[in-house]
């Protein structure tokens, strides 16, 4: 019997609803105490001094790029295997992404390839490389010891895109705390949701001050509504979103454990299908806070045909990720072509994000796994 299995589904409980309704009974729907409370709770959870709440993870990355003074003509080293925002935010400031290929196992930026790339640059080009945006892909922490070492050696500002990694730990330390600044995001498919929203996390007081100003039309610390000290944006998080975030964050341990259980069930059941590679976990990952569950098919299997089969059977799924450098406007702007980053391209051609959310039932997982098996046979 065909059943419908969504790709994701937010875990909203009555307490979350009550928290949002309580805000609606106050006079503060924006610029109020719940945003301050949410920022404080994120700082405590992530182990950072400052948190600045904004309307999306993309906005958070943009504020970091601008706050660090990255500008036209500069280059920022990053990964082509990510959600497109991690490189688009560089383009917002007319700087240029400098892509380096990924590690085939972790799917994160490969530090050996990064160092090799930096060593290959001529002196004048190397001077233009100002920062690295390193992504904790799918919740798996990057090799932060290596990247901090590289950043120090080449005098690069280190930015952690931990949008997918709230609660993940590298060698016992939480993601979001390794770069000069980092971001979390709270879209409905993330570990916790604020509907739409994100945060800048940092120990850099000046960067936090600039981000607070720029998120609210460049207003100064005086708070006067029509006093603007710099160019800014309307990137504020509203009070309703912050209230939902505070409520969800109270359940973060429960949520992470639920997602761990779903991932473990998938791992066990998919291990019986030899054409499927389940997600790899690095030995440096002392805790994985699962964002999505992405499998890789054996080379030679028609991934797109498998996806089509699964969708026809009621299972929502999608390729995850598609290479950023092969997006049409990146090809137009920079002349990228197939073969430029072979590992990213190979992995991207074989990945499928399967349904994954807190309350996914075992019978749904069984159905998905059986249909993956059938879809592989169908695609031969």
N, C-alpha and C positions, 0 to 999 in steps of 0.2 A: 504494500500500500504506500502510495506517495504521501510524504508529509512535507510541510514547509518548515525550513530551518533558516532563520535570519542570520546574516553575517555577524551582527552585533546587536546588543540590547542593553540599555542602561539599567542599573540596579537601583531603582528609586523606592524607598520605603516610606511609611507614613510619617516617620520623624522628619524626613527630608521635606515632605510637603508642608508639615507644620512649621518648619523653620522658615520657609519661603512665605507662607501666609502671615506669619508673625511680622515680617518686615513690611508687608503690604498694609498692615494696620498702623504703621508709623508714618512720620512725615519724611523719612529718609528712604528714597528709592535710588538715589545716587549720591556719591560723596558723603558717606555716612560711616557709622561705627563698624558695620559688618565687614567692610573691605579691610579696615585696620585690623580687626580680629583675625580674618583669614590670612593676612600677611604675617601676622605674629605666629599663627599656628604652623604655617608652611616653614618659616624660618626655624622654628623649634624642631620640626620634623626632619628637615633636610640638614640641619646643623650649619646654617649660615647666619650671618649677622643681619642682612637686609633682604627683604622681599618687596617687590613692587608689582601689584596686581594690575593686569591689563585685560583687554577684550579678546586676546588670542595669543597662542604661542608665536605666531608669525609676527605680531606686533612686538612681543617681547624681544625676539631676535633682532628686529629692526632697531629698536631702541638701544640695544647693546652695540650694534654696529655703529650707529650714529654717535652714541655716547663715548665710544672709544676713539672717535675722530677718524674713522676710516672714510675715505673720500674718493672722488674721481681720480682714476689713474692708479689707485692701489689695487693689490690683489689679495684675495683671501683663499687659503688652501682649504678644500673640503671634499666631500664624497659625492660621486655621481649616483650612489645608491641610497636614496633617501626620499622623503616627501619633498616636493619641489620648493617649499618655503625656505628650507635651509640654505639654498643658493639664491633664491629670488631676493631675499632680504639684502644680499650683497649688491644686487643690481639696483635696488632702491636708491642706494647712495652713489650710483654710477661707478662703483668699483667692479672688479672682475673676479668671478670664481675661478680658482685654479684647481682643477679636479685631479685626484690621484685615485688609483684603483683600490679595491677592497681586499680584505683577507677572505679567502674562499670558505673558511669554516665559520668565523664569527660574523661575517658580513659587515663588519666595521672597517673603517679606514685601516689600511695596512701600514703600521709605523715604519717598517723597513722600506716600503715603496715611497713613503713620504720623505724619509731622509735621503733616499736615492734621488728623488726629484729635486729636492733643495740643493743637493750637491751638484746637480747637473746645470743649474741656472748660472748664467753669467752674472757678474757682480752687479751691474745696473739693474737687471731684472730681479735679482734677489732682494735688492733694496726696496723694491715695490711690494714685496710680500710682507704684509703687516700683521696677519693674524691667521689662525686656524679655527674653523668651526668643525668640531669632532662630534659625531652623532652616536648616541647609544642606541644602535638600531634594534628595533623590536623589543627594547627593554634590556638588551645585553650590554653591560658596560664595556666601553672601549678599553684599550690597554693604557690606562692613565699614567702609570709610571713612565712609560716610554714617551707618551705625548708631552708630559710635563718636562721631561728631559730635553726633548727636541725643541719645545717652545723656549726654554731657557737658553739653549745653545744658539738658536738663531734669532733670539730677541723677538719672538712672536707673541702677540696677545692670544691667549687660549680661551676659546668660547665653547662651552659644553651645551650641545643641543640634547638635553635629556627630556624632551617633550614626551617621549614614549617610555620613560624609565623611572617614574615616581616609585620609590621604595626599593629599587634595585641597589645592590651593593657590590662594590669592587674591593676585594680584600678587606671586607668588614666595614667599609666606609660608604655612605650613601651617595648615589649619583646626584648630580646637581651642584656638588661642592668641590669639583676638581679644577675647573677653569677659573679665570679671573671673573667670569660671570657665566651663568647658565640659565636655562629656561625649563619650565614644565608647562604642559598644555592640558586642557580639561574638556576637550570635545567629548560628545557622548560615548565614543568607543574607548576612551581612556580608562585608566584604573579608577579614578574618581572623576566626576563630571560637574561642571558649573553651567552646563548647556553650551555656551561658548566661553572661552576664557583662557588665560595663561598668566604666568608670572616670570619676572626677572628675579633671579636669586644671585647674591653676590656678597662678598666681604668688603667690597670697594665702596666706601662711603660716598665719594664724589660721583661715581657712576650711578649709585642709587638715587642721589639727589637730582642728577640730570634726568634720569628716567622718570622720576615722579613729576618733574616739570614738563617734560616733553609729552607724557601721556595725557596731559590736561592742557593742551593748546599753548604750551610754553609758559604757563603762569609761574610766577616766582613764589618764594617761600612765604611771602606775606599773605597769600591766598586771595588777594583782591581779584575779583572776577574779571576786570578789564585791564589788569596789569600783566603784560606779557614780556618776559625777559629774553625769549629766544623763539625760534621756529618750533612749533609743537604740533601735536595731532590730537584727535579725539579718540584716544586709545583706552579710556577709562573702563574699569569693570564696574558694573552696577551692583547695588546692594542685594538684589534678589539672587544674582549669581553667586555672590560671596557667601550669602546665607546657606545656599545649597552646598557650596564647597566646604564650609565649616562643618555642616552636618555629615557630609560624606567622609570627610577626613577623620571623624571620630570612629569610623568603621574601617579604616584603611587596612588594619591587620586582618580583619575578617575577609575583606575583599581580596587581598593578595593571596590568602590561603585558599579561597574559593577558586581563584584563577589557577593556582598551582595544581589543585586537584583535577581541574579540567585538562590542563596540559599533560599531567601524568597519565590520565586515562587515554588521551590521544596517543601518547608515546607508546603505551603498552599495546594498544590495539593495532596501531599502524606498523609496529615492529614486525608483524606477520606478513606485510606486503613488501617484497624485496625491491620493487621498483620505486619505493618511497623512501626518501631521506628525511628523518624527523629533525627538528631544530637542534643545533649543536650548542652546548654550554661550555664556555671557557672555564678552566680550572681557577682563574682569577675571579670568577663570578661567584661570590659567596652567598648571594641571594638574587634570584631572578624574579622580578616583578613583571609578569607576562602582560604584554600589550596586545599582541595578535599571535595567532598560531599559524606559522607559515611552513609548509612542506616544500621539498624539492623533488621533482620527478627525475627518474633516471634519463640520461641523455638518449635521444632517439624516440621518446614518447611525445606525441603531439599534445602539448600542454593545453593549447587553446581548445582543442577538441574535447579534452577531459573537462575543462571548465564549462563548455557548452552542454555537455552531457549532464553534469551536476546541476546546472541551472534548470535544465528541463525536468530534473527529478525533484525540484523544489528546494534545492540547496543553494543559498546565496554564497558566492565566492568570487574571488578576483585575483588577477596577477598582482604581486606585491614585492618590490616596487618595479616600475618601468624606469629605464635609465634616464636621468635628468638630461644628460648631454645629447640625447637623441630626441628630446622634445622639439617640435618644429621651430619655435622661436630661438632656441639655443643653437640649433643648426644654422639658422639664418644669421644670427648675431656673430657666432664664433667659428662656423665652418666645421663643426664636429661631424664625424662620420662613423659608421660601424667599424669596429676593430680598434678604436681609440682606447677603450677600457674593456679588455676582453673578459675579465672575470665578472665584472658587473653585468656585461651583456649576456654571458652564459648563464649566470645565476638568475637573472631577470627573466630569461626565456623559459625557465623551468619551475618557477615558484607559483604556489597557489596559497592564498590566505583562506583558510577554512573557517566556518562559523566558530566564533569564540567570544564568550561572555560569561559573567559570574555564575549565572543560574542555568547554564546549558546542562540538560539532563543526560544521563548515561545512555538512555535509549535513543536520544537524538545523536549522540556521538557514534553509537553503534550503526545507526542508519547512514550517517555521513561516511564512516569508514567503509561500509559495505558498498556504497555507491562509488567511492573512490576506486575500490577494487574493480567494480564493473566498468567504470569509466576508462580505466587503464586498458582493460581487455577490449573495450569498444574502440579505442583509439588506435589499436595495432593495425 
